[in-house]
Amino acid sequence: MWPNISEPPFLLNVFPGLEKAHHWISIPFFAVYVCILLGNGMLLYLIKDDQSLHEPMYYFLAMLSGTDIMVTLTTMPTVMGVLWVNHREISHAGCFLQAYFIHSLSIVESGTLLAMAYDRFVAICSPLRYASILTHMHVVKLGVGIFLRGFVSIMPVIVRLFSFSYCHSHVLSHAFCLHQEVMKLACADITFNRLYPVILICLTVFLDSLVIVFSYILILKTVMGIASGEERAKALNTCISHISCVLIFYVTVIGLTFIHRFGRNVPEVVHIIMSYVYFLFPPLMNPIIYSIKTKQIQCSLVCLFSKHRFGS
C-alpha cells in the first residue's frame, strides 16, 4: 500500500535549462504568491468583519477565496523551494498528498462557482423566495457537500498511486505533483488511473460548467422580461463578477486539459506555462474582479481603511 522507501524520491523542475535564472524567476512568482494571499485574505477578513456582507453570495465568495488560498499554499512552497534553494526532491508520499490536494481543490473550486451561479439564479429568478431558499443552514449544507465531493471523489486514483512501483524516470516537469504526470512514471497497469479522471472531470467540472451556462440562459431570459432598462442593467451587474471568474477558471481548465491530452507536439515550455497560469491566474484575479466590480466590497474596503486611518 505504501511506497517502497528504497525507491528514489521524485525530482521537481520549474523551467528546465534555466536553473541559473531561478533567483530572477522567483521574483515575479513570489510577488504573485504574496498578492494572492493578501487579496484573498483581505476578502475573507472583510466578509467576516462586515455585517452587511453576511449574505449567501459573500459566503460563497469566502469559500472561493479560501479555496484559492489553499491551492496556493499547496503548490507554491515547493515551487519557491526549487527557485530559492534548488530543493528538488519530494518523497513519494509527499508528492501523492500534494497531488490529492491540488486536484481535490480544483473540483471544490468548480463546485463553488456552481453554487455562486445557483445563488445568482435564485436572487434574480425568484427574488421573493431568496431568503427562504438560501438559508444559513442551506448554505452550510452546500458548502459541506462541495468539499466532500472534491476530497472524496479524487481519492480512488490517489490511493492507487501509493501501491505502484516507479521504475521509470523520477523527474517531473513541474515544481509540484500532478496525478496525470506521476501515473505515467509507474511500472504498472494504469488503465483505471487513465479512465477514472476523464469520467470524473465529465461528471464534475464539465457538468458544472454546463449547469452554469444553463442557469445564465435562464437568468438572461428573466432579465430580458424586466420592463425597466435600469433594472435590467442592475440585475446583470450583480452577475458580472461571477461571470468573469467563471470564464477565467474554465478557460484555463479547458486550455490545460487540451494541452495535456492532445498537445504531444506542443513544446514542453507551453505545458509548464499553462500549468502555472492555471494555478496562479484565477486566485490572483478573483479578489481583483470582486473588488473592482462589487460595490458592497468597495464600500467595505473604504470603511476598513477609514477606520484604521482615523483610529476609530
Disulfide bonds with the S-S distance in Angstrom:
Cys95-Cys177 1.99
Cys167-Cys187 1.46
